[in-house]
Amino acid sequence: MAAASPGSDMFDEIVMAEDRFHGEGYQEGYAEGSHVGVAEGRRYGSLHGAKIGSEIGCYLGFALTWQCLLQKCTDEKNSKKIRALDSLIGMIQKFPYEDSTYDKLQDDLGKIRGKFKQVCSMLNIQSDFRIGTERSSLTF
């Protein structure tokens, strides 16, 4: 067997350098991308969670205010409105604020939005809930 010449080891290193650098670059890029992805995901989650919290809070304030206003009215028409408001308040109170892994969060949020629209219709109120970058608003 012939011993490998010193020039062949150097040649192998040169040929294999591309693979080695590619692998190192990939690992560095993957680590950096993971770090940036986590930070971006955290920012997005915070922003999205704040928007949902603001929307739900607005619905709750609206419902509690109207519940208070209608408490003294005991006719049948108002008792239906009060029951709808109670239902909306109950849905909001059961909403899983703390559980970020809740798989039906969007479904429940959609039901709350639907109930809110129903209550607004019963109260003969035009509602328009918007979330802006500066503030959230509920206009009538």
C-alpha positions in Angstrom: 0.0 0.0 0.0 1.3 3.4 -0.9 1.1 6.1 1.7 -1.0 9.1 0.9 1.0 11.9 -0.3 0.9 15.2 1.7 -0.5 17.0 -1.3 -3.6 14.7 -1.4 -4.6 15.5 2.2 -4.4 19.2 1.4 -6.5 18.6 -1.8 -9.1 16.7 0.3 -9.3 19.6 2.7 -9.9 22.0 -0.1 -12.6 19.9 -1.7 -14.3 19.2 1.7 -14.1 22.9 2.8 -17.2 23.8 0.8 -19.2 21.0 2.5 -17.8 22.0 5.9 -18.5 25.7 5.4 -22.0 25.0 4.0 -22.8 22.9 7.1 -21.4 25.5 9.5 -23.3 28.3 7.7 -26.5 26.3 7.8 -26.2 25.7 11.6 -25.5 29.4 12.2 -28.4 30.5 10.0 -30.7 28.0 11.6 -29.8 29.2 15.1 -30.2 32.9 14.1 -33.5 32.2 12.3 -34.9 30.3 15.3 -34.0 33.2 17.6 -35.5 35.8 15.3 -38.6 33.6 14.8 -39.3 33.3 18.5 -38.9 37.1 19.0 -41.2 37.8 16.0 -43.7 35.2 17.2 -43.8 36.7 20.7 -44.4 40.2 19.3 -47.2 39.0 17.0 -48.8 37.0 19.8 -48.7 40.0 22.2 -50.2 42.3 19.6 -52.9 39.8 18.5 -53.8 38.9 22.1 -54.1 42.6 23.1 -56.4 43.2 20.2 -58.7 40.3 21.2 -58.6 41.4 24.8 -59.5 45.0 23.9 -62.4 43.7 21.7 -63.7 41.3 24.4 -63.3 44.0 27.1 -65.3 46.5 25.0 -68.1 43.9 24.6 -68.2 43.2 28.3 -68.3 46.9 29.2 -71.1 47.5 26.7 -73.1 44.5 28.0 -72.7 45.4 31.6 -73.7 49.0 31.0 -76.9 48.0 29.1 -77.7 45.4 31.6 -77.6 48.1 34.3 -79.7 50.5 32.2 -82.4 47.8 31.5 -82.6 46.4 35.0 -85.5 48.7 36.0 -87.5 47.9 33.0 -89.5 44.7 33.5 -91.7 44.4 30.4 -91.4 41.4 28.2 -89.5 43.2 25.4 -86.8 44.3 27.8 -86.6 40.9 29.6 -85.6 39.3 26.2 -82.9 42.0 25.8 -81.7 41.3 29.4 -81.5 37.6 28.7 -79.5 38.2 25.6 -77.2 40.5 27.5 -76.8 37.9 30.3 -76.0 35.3 27.7 -73.3 37.6 26.2 -71.8 38.3 29.6 -71.8 34.6 30.4 -70.0 33.8 27.1 -67.4 36.5 27.8 -66.8 35.3 31.4 -66.3 31.7 30.2 -63.8 32.8 27.5 -60.4 31.2 28.1 -58.1 34.2 28.4 -55.3 32.3 30.1 -55.2 29.3 27.8 -53.2 30.1 24.7 -53.5 26.5 23.5 -57.3 26.5 23.6 -58.2 25.0 20.2 -61.7 26.5 19.9 -60.6 30.1 20.7 -61.5 31.4 17.3 -64.8 29.6 17.3 -65.8 31.0 20.7 -64.7 34.5 19.7 -66.9 34.2 16.6 -69.8 33.2 18.8 -69.3 36.1 21.1 -69.1 38.5 18.1 -72.4 37.0 16.8 -74.1 37.4 20.1 -72.9 41.0 20.4 -74.4 41.7 17.0 -77.6 40.1 18.0 -77.8 42.2 21.2 -77.1 45.3 19.2 -79.9 44.4 16.8 -82.3 43.8 19.7 -81.3 47.2 21.2 -81.7 48.8 17.8 -78.0 50.0 17.8 -75.7 50.1 14.8 -72.4 48.7 16.0 -69.0 49.0 14.4 -66.1 47.6 16.3 -62.7 48.6 14.9 -59.2 48.1 16.3 -56.7 50.6 15.1 -53.0 51.0 15.9 -53.7 54.0 18.1 -56.9 53.1 19.8 -59.9 50.8 19.7 -63.4 52.2 19.3 -67.0 51.1 19.4 -69.2 53.6 17.6 -72.9 53.8 17.5 
